[in-house]
Amino acid sequence: MMGSMMMRMMFALMDADGDGKLSLQEFQAAQERIFKAMDANKDGFVTLQEMQNFMRGTSTPFHFPQE
């Protein structure tokens, strides 16, 4: 139940135009936002430590910017 709700929330955040479908562009844009959120020191690379911190919620807060 929780997984299904989480999936719907993720989908809604990624579906930028609200058409109920994800285009490759929408999917890639979401992945880019996640990458940038994980890249804590903003050097253009994600280390294992940065990824672990992000997954644990110990990195900088992640916000989905509106496009």
Secondary structure, 3 states (H helix, E strand, C coil): CHHHHHHHHHHHHHCCCCCCCCCHHHHHHHHHHHHHHHCCCCCCCCCHHHHHHHHHCCCCCCCCCCC
